[in-house]
Amino acid sequence: MWNEPYLETCCRSALHRLKLSGHAGRPANVPDAPCLKRLSHMGLACSAGNDRFTLTGAGHARHRTEILKLPT
C-alpha cells in the first residue's frame, strides 16, 4: 500500500539533484528552491545553517525507492 505523499515531477528532480550534490548540499537561492523547501517540510531535506539544503535519512530512503526504483 502506498502511504507516502506524492512528489511532483519537479520535486522528484530536486530530490535527485540534492542526492547528487552530496554532503555539500544545494544552495537555497537556486531555481528549484521552492521544491527544496517543500522537501524540507516533508522531512526529506534539511536546511543547514549556511543556507544550504542537505538530504536527510528519510530523503535517502525516498530517493532509493522513488528515483532508483529499488526495493525498500
CNS distance restraints for C-alpha pairs under 8 A (distance, minus, plus):
assign (resid   7 and name CA) (resid  11 and name CA) 5.80 0.50 0.50
assign (resid   7 and name CA) (resid  12 and name CA) 6.00 0.50 0.50
assign (resid   8 and name CA) (resid  12 and name CA) 6.28 0.50 0.50
assign (resid   9 and name CA) (resid  13 and name CA) 6.26 0.50 0.50
assign (resid  10 and name CA) (resid  14 and name CA) 6.22 0.50 0.50
assign (resid  10 and name CA) (resid  32 and name CA) 7.85 0.50 0.50
assign (resid  10 and name CA) (resid  35 and name CA) 6.98 0.50 0.50
assign (resid  11 and name CA) (resid  15 and name CA) 6.01 0.50 0.50
assign (resid  11 and name CA) (resid  35 and name CA) 5.13 0.50 0.50
assign (resid  11 and name CA) (resid  36 and name CA) 7.40 0.50 0.50
assign (resid  11 and name CA) (resid  38 and name CA) 7.86 0.50 0.50
assign (resid  11 and name CA) (resid  39 and name CA) 7.30 0.50 0.50
assign (resid  12 and name CA) (resid  16 and name CA) 6.28 0.50 0.50
assign (resid  12 and name CA) (resid  67 and name CA) 7.28 0.50 0.50
assign (resid  13 and name CA) (resid  17 and name CA) 6.20 0.50 0.50
assign (resid  14 and name CA) (resid  18 and name CA) 5.99 0.50 0.50
assign (resid  14 and name CA) (resid  32 and name CA) 6.45 0.50 0.50
assign (resid  14 and name CA) (resid  35 and name CA) 6.38 0.50 0.50
assign (resid  14 and name CA) (resid  36 and name CA) 6.58 0.50 0.50
assign (resid  15 and name CA) (resid  19 and name CA) 6.25 0.50 0.50
assign (resid  15 and name CA) (resid  36 and name CA) 7.64 0.50 0.50
assign (resid  15 and name CA) (resid  39 and name CA) 7.55 0.50 0.50
assign (resid  15 and name CA) (resid  59 and name CA) 7.56 0.50 0.50
assign (resid  15 and name CA) (resid  63 and name CA) 6.84 0.50 0.50
assign (resid  16 and name CA) (resid  20 and name CA) 6.24 0.50 0.50
assign (resid  16 and name CA) (resid  63 and name CA) 6.84 0.50 0.50
assign (resid  16 and name CA) (resid  67 and name CA) 7.14 0.50 0.50
assign (resid  17 and name CA) (resid  21 and name CA) 6.19 0.50 0.50
assign (resid  18 and name CA) (resid  22 and name CA) 6.95 0.50 0.50
assign (resid  18 and name CA) (resid  25 and name CA) 6.25 0.50 0.50
assign (resid  18 and name CA) (resid  26 and name CA) 6.16 0.50 0.50
assign (resid  18 and name CA) (resid  53 and name CA) 7.65 0.50 0.50
assign (resid  18 and name CA) (resid  54 and name CA) 6.67 0.50 0.50
assign (resid  18 and name CA) (resid  55 and name CA) 6.47 0.50 0.50
assign (resid  19 and name CA) (resid  55 and name CA) 6.56 0.50 0.50
assign (resid  19 and name CA) (resid  60 and name CA) 7.38 0.50 0.50
assign (resid  19 and name CA) (resid  63 and name CA) 7.66 0.50 0.50
assign (resid  21 and name CA) (resid  25 and name CA) 5.19 0.50 0.50
assign (resid  21 and name CA) (resid  26 and name CA) 6.41 0.50 0.50
assign (resid  22 and name CA) (resid  54 and name CA) 7.60 0.50 0.50
assign (resid  22 and name CA) (resid  55 and name CA) 7.97 0.50 0.50
assign (resid  23 and name CA) (resid  54 and name CA) 6.74 0.50 0.50
assign (resid  24 and name CA) (resid  52 and name CA) 7.91 0.50 0.50
assign (resid  24 and name CA) (resid  54 and name CA) 7.33 0.50 0.50
assign (resid  25 and name CA) (resid  52 and name CA) 5.78 0.50 0.50
assign (resid  25 and name CA) (resid  53 and name CA) 5.21 0.50 0.50
assign (resid  25 and name CA) (resid  54 and name CA) 4.52 0.50 0.50
assign (resid  25 and name CA) (resid  55 and name CA) 7.40 0.50 0.50
assign (resid  26 and name CA) (resid  30 and name CA) 7.80 0.50 0.50
assign (resid  26 and name CA) (resid  52 and name CA) 5.23 0.50 0.50
assign (resid  26 and name CA) (resid  53 and name CA) 5.12 0.50 0.50
assign (resid  26 and name CA) (resid  54 and name CA) 6.65 0.50 0.50
assign (resid  27 and name CA) (resid  51 and name CA) 6.13 0.50 0.50
assign (resid  27 and name CA) (resid  52 and name CA) 4.30 0.50 0.50
assign (resid  27 and name CA) (resid  53 and name CA) 6.29 0.50 0.50
assign (resid  28 and name CA) (resid  33 and name CA) 5.72 0.50 0.50
assign (resid  28 and name CA) (resid  36 and name CA) 7.84 0.50 0.50
assign (resid  28 and name CA) (resid  51 and name CA) 5.48 0.50 0.50
assign (resid  28 and name CA) (resid  52 and name CA) 5.30 0.50 0.50
assign (resid  28 and name CA) (resid  53 and name CA) 6.60 0.50 0.50
assign (resid  29 and name CA) (resid  33 and name CA) 6.18 0.50 0.50
assign (resid  32 and name CA) (resid  36 and name CA) 6.38 0.50 0.50
assign (resid  33 and name CA) (resid  37 and name CA) 6.12 0.50 0.50
assign (resid  34 and name CA) (resid  38 and name CA) 6.20 0.50 0.50
assign (resid  35 and name CA) (resid  39 and name CA) 6.06 0.50 0.50
assign (resid  36 and name CA) (resid  40 and name CA) 6.08 0.50 0.50
assign (resid  36 and name CA) (resid  45 and name CA) 7.12 0.50 0.50
assign (resid  36 and name CA) (resid  53 and name CA) 7.05 0.50 0.50
assign (resid  37 and name CA) (resid  41 and name CA) 6.25 0.50 0.50
assign (resid  38 and name CA) (resid  42 and name CA) 6.32 0.50 0.50
assign (resid  39 and name CA) (resid  43 and name CA) 6.33 0.50 0.50
assign (resid  39 and name CA) (resid  44 and name CA) 5.18 0.50 0.50
assign (resid  39 and name CA) (resid  45 and name CA) 5.47 0.50 0.50
assign (resid  40 and name CA) (resid  44 and name CA) 5.62 0.50 0.50
assign (resid  40 and name CA) (resid  45 and name CA) 4.34 0.50 0.50
assign (resid  40 and name CA) (resid  46 and name CA) 5.16 0.50 0.50
assign (resid  40 and name CA) (resid  47 and name CA) 7.06 0.50 0.50
assign (resid  41 and name CA) (resid  45 and name CA) 7.79 0.50 0.50
assign (resid  43 and name CA) (resid  56 and name CA) 7.14 0.50 0.50
assign (resid  43 and name CA) (resid  58 and name CA) 6.77 0.50 0.50
assign (resid  43 and name CA) (resid  59 and name CA) 7.24 0.50 0.50
assign (resid  44 and name CA) (resid  55 and name CA) 6.19 0.50 0.50
assign (resid  44 and name CA) (resid  56 and name CA) 5.42 0.50 0.50
assign (resid  44 and name CA) (resid  57 and name CA) 7.33 0.50 0.50
assign (resid  44 and name CA) (resid  58 and name CA) 5.27 0.50 0.50
assign (resid  44 and name CA) (resid  59 and name CA) 3.87 0.50 0.50
assign (resid  44 and name CA) (resid  60 and name CA) 7.62 0.50 0.50
assign (resid  44 and name CA) (resid  62 and name CA) 7.59 0.50 0.50
assign (resid  45 and name CA) (resid  53 and name CA) 6.32 0.50 0.50
assign (resid  45 and name CA) (resid  54 and name CA) 5.49 0.50 0.50
assign (resid  45 and name CA) (resid  55 and name CA) 4.41 0.50 0.50
assign (resid  45 and name CA) (resid  56 and name CA) 5.08 0.50 0.50
assign (resid  45 and name CA) (resid  59 and name CA) 6.08 0.50 0.50
assign (resid  46 and name CA) (resid  53 and name CA) 5.46 0.50 0.50
assign (resid  46 and name CA) (resid  54 and name CA) 5.47 0.50 0.50
assign (resid  46 and name CA) (resid  55 and name CA) 6.38 0.50 0.50
assign (resid  46 and name CA) (resid  56 and name CA) 6.46 0.50 0.50
assign (resid  47 and name CA) (resid  51 and name CA) 6.49 0.50 0.50
assign (resid  47 and name CA) (resid  52 and name CA) 5.68 0.50 0.50
assign (resid  47 and name CA) (resid  53 and name CA) 4.42 0.50 0.50
assign (resid  47 and name CA) (resid  54 and name CA) 6.45 0.50 0.50
assign (resid  48 and name CA) (resid  52 and name CA) 5.29 0.50 0.50
assign (resid  48 and name CA) (resid  53 and name CA) 5.81 0.50 0.50
assign (resid  48 and name CA) (resid  54 and name CA) 6.90 0.50 0.50
assign (resid  55 and name CA) (resid  59 and name CA) 5.42 0.50 0.50
assign (resid  55 and name CA) (resid  60 and name CA) 6.53 0.50 0.50
assign (resid  56 and name CA) (resid  60 and name CA) 6.31 0.50 0.50
assign (resid  57 and name CA) (resid  61 and name CA) 6.34 0.50 0.50
assign (resid  58 and name CA) (resid  62 and name CA) 6.11 0.50 0.50
assign (resid  59 and name CA) (resid  63 and name CA) 6.02 0.50 0.50
assign (resid  60 and name CA) (resid  64 and name CA) 6.20 0.50 0.50
assign (resid  61 and name CA) (resid  65 and name CA) 6.42 0.50 0.50
assign (resid  61 and name CA) (resid  72 and name CA) 7.75 0.50 0.50
assign (resid  62 and name CA) (resid  66 and name CA) 5.72 0.50 0.50
assign (resid  62 and name CA) (resid  67 and name CA) 7.63 0.50 0.50
assign (resid  63 and name CA) (resid  67 and name CA) 5.04 0.50 0.50
assign (resid  63 and name CA) (resid  68 and name CA) 6.49 0.50 0.50
assign (resid  64 and name CA) (resid  68 and name CA) 5.03 0.50 0.50
assign (resid  64 and name CA) (resid  69 and name CA) 6.31 0.50 0.50
assign (resid  64 and name CA) (resid  70 and name CA) 5.75 0.50 0.50
assign (resid  64 and name CA) (resid  71 and name CA) 7.84 0.50 0.50
assign (resid  64 and name CA) (resid  72 and name CA) 7.76 0.50 0.50
assign (resid  65 and name CA) (resid  69 and name CA) 4.69 0.50 0.50
assign (resid  65 and name CA) (resid  70 and name CA) 5.04 0.50 0.50
assign (resid  65 and name CA) (resid  71 and name CA) 6.15 0.50 0.50
assign (resid  65 and name CA) (resid  72 and name CA) 6.35 0.50 0.50
assign (resid  66 and name CA) (resid  70 and name CA) 7.75 0.50 0.50
